[in-house]
Amino acid sequence: MRKIAFAAIQAAVIPVARKAVAAARKLAAPIECVVRNGATTDRQLRHHELILIGDVLEDAGYDAEFIHSYGSPAGKAVAKVWRAEHRCEPPRVWTRHRTTGRPIEVCAYPADLSGRGAIEAGLRAYKRTAERFAA
């Protein structure tokens, strides 16, 4: 009898606890990103001194579904151009995922001409964004 009662309580409590943990993670994600990035990087992101590929695609008029599906491959194309031009890895920062809200590490590029050039060249090289970023 005790095992049946414990199983019933467990079946009722565990889903609620999982939802509570998931909600807490979503609330803590922005704070976790600030802590992982540090104050300087966080300020640069807030003041648009560092550019994320998802933001560039959003500014170009792509919808959220396109960015969710093709933002990562587009970012990889841009990172490849950055590595070829600068002979180093692009800077990486922590940010929140656009749909899940979880902290993720992504490449961020300077807003000056060196960053803009690599971003535009990479997005021209990626076939799904090439036509909008054609010169």
N, C-alpha and C positions, 0 to 999 in steps of 0.2 A: 504494500500500500504506500509506504514511504517513497519508494522508487517512482511510482506513478505520479505522486504529487510533486516530487522534485522535478520530474521530466516536464510536467505541465507548467510549473513555475519557470523553469529554464526556457521553455519554448516561448513563453510570453515576455520574459525579461530581456533575453539576448538581442532580439531585433531592435528593441527600444534603445538598448545600450549602444548598439552599433550606429544607430542614427544620431545619437547624442555625440558620439566620438567624431563622426563625420562632420557634424555641424561645428564642433569645436575646432576641428582642423581648418575649416573654411574661414572661421573668424581669426584664427591665428596666422593664416598664410601671409597677409601683408606685413605683419610684425616680423615674422620669420625672414621674409625677403629683405627687410631693412637691416636686420641683424646680420644676415649673411653677406650682404653687399657692403655694409659700412656706410657711414654718414656721407662721405664724399660722393661715392657712386650713386647713392640714393638721391642726393641733391642733383646730380647730373641727369639722372633719369627724369626727375620731376620738372627740371627746367629745359628739357629737350636738348641737352648738350650731347646726349647719347641717343642713337636711333635704333629701334628694334624693327626687324623686317615686317612683323605683323602690323605695326603702325604705318609703315610705308605702303603696304598693300591696302590697308583700310583707307588711307588718304587717296590712293589711286582709284578708289571706288569699288573694290572687291567686297563681296558680302562675307558675312561671318562663316558661312558654310565653306566657301572657297578657301578662306584663310585657315580654317581648321583642317581642311583636307590637304592643301598644297603649300601651306606656310613653311612647313619643315623642309620639304625638298627645295623650295625657293631659297630658304635660308642657307641650305647646304651649298647651293650654286653660288650664292654671294660669298660665303666663307671660302670657297675654292678660289674665286677671283681675288679676294683679299690676301690669301696665302701666296698667290702667284705674284701679286704686286708688291707686297710688303715683306715677304719672306719670314713671316711669323704668324702665330695664331691670332685670330681676332679676339678682342676683349670679351670676356664672358661675365654675365650678371645674372642675378636671380630675379625672377618676376613671377607673377601669378599667371597660370594657364588661363586662356580666354574663356574656356567653357567649363572646366572642372574646378577652377579656383585654386588648384594645388600649386605649390612652389615648384618652378622648373628653372633650369639653367639654360640661358640662350646667349647667342652672340649679340653684342651691341657695338654699334659703329659710331665714330665721332661725327658730329653734325657738320663739320667743316668739309672742304672740297675733297679731301682724301677719302673720307668715309662715303660721301655722296657718289663719288666716281666709282668706287667698288660696288656700291649698292646698285647703281643703274646698270653697270656692266654685267653684274651677276644676274639681274632680273631680265636683261636682254638675252642672256645666254640660256636661261631656263625657258623651255618651249611654251609653258602655259601662261607666262607673263610677258613673253617677248613682244607681242604685238602692241601692248599698251605702253611699253617702255622703249619702243623703237625710236631711234633718233630722227 
